[in-house]
Amino acid sequence: MTPNIAIVHVAIPHWGTIKAWLPLFLLWIPAILLSPLIFLVILAVCLAGRISPWRTIASFWALSCALPGTDVRVSTEGNKVLVRIL
């Protein structure tokens, strides 16, 4: 399953918190429209680097399908950032 929504939560002391829901499924629209160009670029790079283009595409697909459930938390000097991909 591909990622659909990312939640970004930023907490800054003395300023407040920001919580944003980012709809990642909207990124598929330009990706589909640009897919012929993306495929040609991947093919050219793979031919120049002598890598299998099908293995490269499969790796990108596996990476994007593994993103749901990612939870990144960063904290420094009271500032906190949380990114969750659903």
C-alpha positions as CSV (number, residue, x, y, z in Angstrom):
1,M,0.0,0.0,0.0
2,T,1.3,3.4,-0.9
3,P,1.5,6.3,1.6
4,N,-1.7,8.4,1.7
5,I,-1.2,11.0,4.4
6,A,1.7,12.5,6.3
7,I,1.2,14.2,9.6
8,V,3.8,16.9,10.5
9,H,3.8,18.2,14.1
10,V,6.2,21.0,15.1
11,A,6.4,22.2,18.7
12,I,8.5,25.3,19.4
13,P,8.7,26.6,23.0
14,H,7.5,30.2,23.5
15,W,5.8,30.1,20.1
16,G,3.3,27.3,20.0
17,T,2.7,24.1,18.0
18,I,1.8,23.5,14.4
19,K,0.1,20.4,13.2
20,A,-0.4,19.8,9.5
21,W,-2.0,17.0,7.6
22,L,-0.4,16.6,4.1
23,P,-2.3,14.5,1.5
24,L,0.4,12.5,-0.2
25,F,-2.1,10.8,-2.5
26,L,-2.3,14.1,-4.5
27,L,1.3,13.6,-5.5
28,W,0.2,10.7,-7.6
29,I,-1.6,13.0,-10.1
30,P,1.6,14.7,-11.4
31,A,3.6,11.5,-11.1
32,I,1.1,9.7,-13.4
33,L,1.2,12.7,-15.9
34,L,5.0,12.7,-15.8
35,S,5.5,9.0,-15.9
36,P,6.7,8.7,-19.5
37,L,9.4,11.3,-18.8
38,I,10.3,9.7,-15.5
39,F,10.6,6.3,-17.2
40,L,12.9,7.6,-19.9
41,V,15.1,9.3,-17.3
42,I,15.3,6.1,-15.2
43,L,16.1,4.1,-18.4
44,A,18.9,6.5,-19.4
45,V,20.5,6.5,-16.0
46,C,20.3,2.8,-15.7
47,L,21.8,2.2,-19.1
48,A,24.6,4.7,-18.3
49,G,25.2,2.9,-15.0
50,R,24.7,-0.6,-16.3
51,I,21.9,-1.3,-13.9
52,S,18.7,-3.2,-14.6
53,P,15.9,-0.6,-15.1
54,W,13.2,-3.1,-14.0
55,R,15.1,-3.8,-10.8
56,T,15.4,-0.1,-10.2
57,I,11.6,0.5,-10.7
58,A,10.8,-2.4,-8.4
59,S,13.1,-1.0,-5.7
60,F,11.4,2.4,-5.9
61,W,8.0,0.8,-5.7
62,A,9.1,-1.3,-2.7
63,L,10.4,1.7,-1.0
64,S,7.3,3.8,-1.5
65,C,5.1,0.8,-0.3
66,A,7.3,0.5,2.8
67,L,6.8,4.2,3.9
68,P,3.4,3.8,5.7
69,G,4.1,3.4,9.4
70,T,7.2,5.6,9.3
71,D,7.5,7.6,12.5
72,V,10.4,10.2,12.8
73,R,10.9,12.2,15.9
74,V,13.5,14.9,16.3
75,S,14.1,16.9,19.4
76,T,16.7,19.6,20.1
77,E,16.8,22.4,22.7
78,G,13.1,22.1,23.4
79,N,12.1,22.2,19.7
80,K,10.3,19.0,18.6
81,V,9.4,17.7,15.2
82,L,7.3,14.6,14.5
83,V,6.6,13.2,11.1
84,R,4.3,10.3,10.7
85,I,3.3,8.7,7.4
86,L,0.0,6.8,7.3
